[in-house]
Amino acid sequence: MGMMTLPGLAKAVVNGQNGANAPKIGLKNESVILFQGDSITDCGRNRENNVCNTFEQLGSGYALFTATQLLKTHADKRLKIYNRGISGNKVFQLRDRWEMDALAFMPDVLSILIGVNDFWHSLTGGYKGTVEVYENDLRTLLAYTKDKLPNVQLVLCEPFALRGGSAIDEPRWFPAFDGFRESLGKLAGEFKAVFVPFQSGFDAAMKLAPARYWSTDGVHPDLPGRQWMADMWLEATGLK
């Protein structure tokens, strides 16, 4: 990558994956932005706190890092940003809480990062789901969401795993996990969603520093990994 900076790298990765005509996000005054997902999104948030734009409600992960940049850059819009990720969630568990934890917020922008547990728990947690279950459940959830919120702008984030992380047993994870990423990319196209290529982003970042610099276990990002996710999200959505 030579001396390319991370912001420059984010642009290169997103353009390389998405192309020049990929959808972007538009904001209006008081747009509601909702982050949904599993532990990577949850990241220690206070689940009793319902106040937008607060540390307690946003947690300490990429949702916070992304929100702080959005609130600064788009101060004139007075955005309302929420995090409703829950650790351990798989797609069917999102669906179980979707009315209260997604639709009730009437988000203008809905960002979803889900999939690593749909695979990982099939290795470690006795979960019997497959990539087909993941894709079909997520497709159904997205179609339901668009039916209830026709104008919602979707951001679909690619699930990722960093080879070299302590939790990543490569022969068991790959190539099986790649199917989940491919399904997410397919659904982003079907629903004309913004696609955030996190796996490609981390693959590129690991040419600058090793996997455990970005994420000790290869699943949950550490501080630089969280900022890198925010950079990738902002680049892909066009909101940087």
C-alpha positions, 0 to 999 in steps of 0.5 A: 500500500506504500505510504497511503493513509488510512482515509485514502485507503478507505476510499480506495477499498470502498471504490474498489468494491462498490464502484462509482455509482453505488448508492449513498445516504442522504440526510435531512434535518433531525434525521434518525440514524439507528445502528443494529447488530450484535456485540460489535455494535452493542459494545457495552452500551447501557441498554436502559438508556434511551437518550440519543447522542449519548456515550451511555446509549451508544456504547464504546464501539464503532457506532460511537466512533461513527456517531461522533464524526456524524454529529460533528460534520453534520452539526447543522442537521441536528441528527438523532443517533441510536444504538440497539445492538445486542451481544450474541444476536443472530438474525432471528433474534433481531427479528424477535425484537424488531418492532420495539428496537428498530421500527419504533424508532422510525429511522431514516437511516438503518445500519445493520451489521449481523452475521458473525454469530450466525456462523460462529455459534454453529461452531461453538454454541450448538446453533444449527443455522446455515448460510441459507438460513442466514440469507433467507432470514435476513432477506425476510427481515429486510423486506418486512422493514421496507414494507413498514418503512418504505423510505428507510435508507439501508446500510448493510455492513459486511460481517468480517473475521481477521485471520490471525485473531485468537478466536479464528481457527482458520481451517474451520472458519474459511472458506465457510464464513465467506458464504455469509459475506457473499450473502450479505453482499447479494442482499445489499444489491437486492435492496439497493442498500449501501454496502460497507465492505468491512472484510476488504477494509480489514484485509487492506488494513492488515497490510499496515499492521497485523490482525491483533493490532486491529482486533485481538480475537479477530471478531471484536475490534480494538480501538484502532479497529473501531475507528477504522470501521467508522472510517469505512462506514462514513466513506461507504455512505458518503457522509464523511 
